Amino acid sequence: MNIESFREAVEQVGLAIDAGGVLIIVLGILLAAARGLLRGRSDAAGYASL
């Protein structure tokens, strides 16, 4: 394994880790949006009252 192939391997691993992180963030956003749409705004009114 020469240095160039090592750099390419490290770059591929880095891209895979980045893609995994983006996927987790996007899934979290979609899950939060779905929960917000399904529950509606009725639950949020309880936070407004003191």
C-alpha positions as CSV (number, residue, x, y, z in Angstrom):
1,M,0.0,0.0,0.0
2,N,1.6,3.2,-1.1
3,I,0.9,6.7,0.3
4,E,-1.4,7.7,-2.5
5,S,-3.7,4.7,-2.0
6,F,-3.6,5.3,1.8
7,R,-4.8,8.9,1.3
8,E,-7.6,7.7,-1.0
9,A,-8.7,5.2,1.6
10,V,-8.7,7.8,4.4
11,E,-10.6,10.2,2.2
12,Q,-13.2,7.5,1.5
13,V,-13.6,6.7,5.2
14,G,-14.0,10.4,5.9
15,L,-16.7,10.8,3.3
16,A,-18.5,7.8,4.7
17,I,-18.5,9.3,8.2
18,D,-19.6,12.7,6.8
19,A,-22.5,11.0,4.9
20,G,-23.5,9.1,8.0
21,G,-23.6,12.3,10.0
22,V,-25.7,14.1,7.4
23,L,-28.1,11.1,7.2
24,I,-28.6,11.2,11.0
25,I,-29.3,14.9,11.0
26,V,-31.8,14.6,8.1
27,L,-33.6,11.7,9.7
28,G,-33.8,13.7,13.0
29,I,-35.3,16.7,11.2
30,L,-37.8,14.5,9.3
31,L,-38.8,12.7,12.5
32,A,-39.3,16.0,14.4
33,A,-41.3,17.4,11.6
34,A,-43.5,14.3,11.4
35,R,-44.1,14.3,15.2
36,G,-45.0,18.0,15.0
37,L,-47.5,17.5,12.2
38,L,-49.1,14.5,13.8
39,R,-49.5,16.0,17.3
40,G,-50.6,19.4,16.0
41,R,-50.3,22.6,18.0
42,S,-52.6,21.6,20.9
43,D,-49.7,20.5,23.0
44,A,-47.8,23.7,22.5
45,A,-50.6,25.8,24.2
46,G,-49.7,24.3,27.6
47,Y,-46.2,25.8,27.4
48,A,-47.6,29.3,26.9
49,S,-49.5,29.4,30.2
50,L,-47.7,30.2,33.4
